[in-house]
């Protein structure tokens, strides 16, 4: 499950990178980067929970 969230984080980070036009301070780029950060955060929490369980 953690790998899925890390992959989603990578996907949204890539989409944020490709959505940059003149500056990174537009709503689309910031929203995509925020979703990517949440994906990485959830993936990290799942990975930490899995390692703590074992």
DAKA-V353549 format. One record per residue. N is the residue number from 0. RES is the residue in three letters. SS is DSSP state (hx for helix, st for strand, lp for the rest). PHI is phi as a letter, one per 20 degrees, with the letter a starting at -180 (* if undefined). Layout:
N|RES|SS|PHI, N|RES|SS|PHI
This chain:
0|UNK|lp|*, 1|UNK|hx|f, 2|UNK|hx|f, 3|UNK|hx|f, 4|UNK|hx|f, 5|UNK|hx|f, 6|UNK|hx|f, 7|UNK|hx|f, 8|UNK|hx|f, 9|UNK|hx|f, 10|UNK|hx|f, 11|UNK|hx|f, 12|UNK|hx|f, 13|UNK|hx|f, 14|UNK|hx|f, 15|UNK|hx|f, 16|UNK|hx|f, 17|UNK|hx|f, 18|UNK|lp|e, 19|UNK|lp|f, 20|UNK|lp|d, 21|UNK|lp|e, 22|UNK|lp|b, 23|UNK|lp|e, 24|UNK|lp|e, 25|UNK|lp|d, 26|UNK|hx|f, 27|UNK|hx|f, 28|UNK|hx|f, 29|UNK|hx|f, 30|UNK|hx|f, 31|UNK|hx|f, 32|UNK|hx|f, 33|UNK|hx|f, 34|UNK|hx|f, 35|UNK|hx|f, 36|UNK|hx|f, 37|UNK|hx|f, 38|UNK|hx|f, 39|UNK|hx|f, 40|UNK|hx|f, 41|UNK|hx|f, 42|UNK|hx|f, 43|UNK|hx|f, 44|UNK|hx|f, 45|UNK|hx|f, 46|UNK|hx|f, 47|UNK|hx|f, 48|UNK|hx|f, 49|UNK|hx|f, 50|UNK|hx|f, 51|UNK|hx|f, 52|UNK|hx|f, 53|UNK|lp|f
